[in-house]
Amino acid sequence: MPELRRRFRKKIREIEESTEKISTLTIDNYKESIELFHNYNDEQYKIIEENTNRIVKESKEIYSMSVKILVMEQPVATDLRFVENTIKIANHLKRIGKLSFNMAEIANEIEIEKIPKKPLDSMDQMAQEVENMLNRSIRSYITKNPEEAAELEEDDDVVDDLFDEFLVTVTKAMKEDTNTINTLVPFLLIARYLERIADRSESIGGRVLLMQKYHTK
């Protein structure tokens, strides 16, 4: 393999490895943000904040590395599609990181011990399905598996149904005990953040499908 080509492949691999690295951090950060609603502590909250900043910083570095390749190397065909779609995937990971921190902020601001059991169980059910989607989207990217990526659209429909159930459960809990309103009104935002993370996960799967589509042509 000519030296120029070898250096180019190395740069592509560096982008791929950096994306895989922040993918793992994004999953961990998401899981920790959900855990705060069960076992809150300030130290863990600060770790989530620090990790979110790392995800944002490293996603920007991936963008810079990718743009540099596009300008300096002018890749074509499969390599071009890979770089373009990886830029988009890194941006989705950055947004998921920020949404996870948004949830951590709510856990930091409300009295989580006042969240009734049913709304908390409803959140956990939706959060687990979203976690499955996030894992699947990232796994499909790492393993380059279009079949797994394609299943995310159906998974998102499940999350949409759980979103509706979440809202009904929280609203009912507020009606049954008005003392929970101050806690549950901001808690309602969790459903919206989870829905957005699911949407971002589906979009990552869509990018994987695009990469594989051009790869097989």
Buried (B, 14 or more C-beta within 10 A) or exposed (E): EEEEEEEBEEBBEEBBEBBEBBBEBBBBBBBBBBBBBEEBEEEBBEBBBEBBEBBBEBBEBBBEBBEEBBEEBEBEEBBBBBBBBBBBBBBBBBBBBBBBBBBBBBBBEBEBEEBBEEBBEBBEBBBEBBBBBBBBBBBBBEEEBBEBBBBBEEBBEBBEEBBEEBBEBBEEBBEEEEEBEEBBEEBBEBBBBBBBBBBBBBBBBBBBBBBBEBEEE
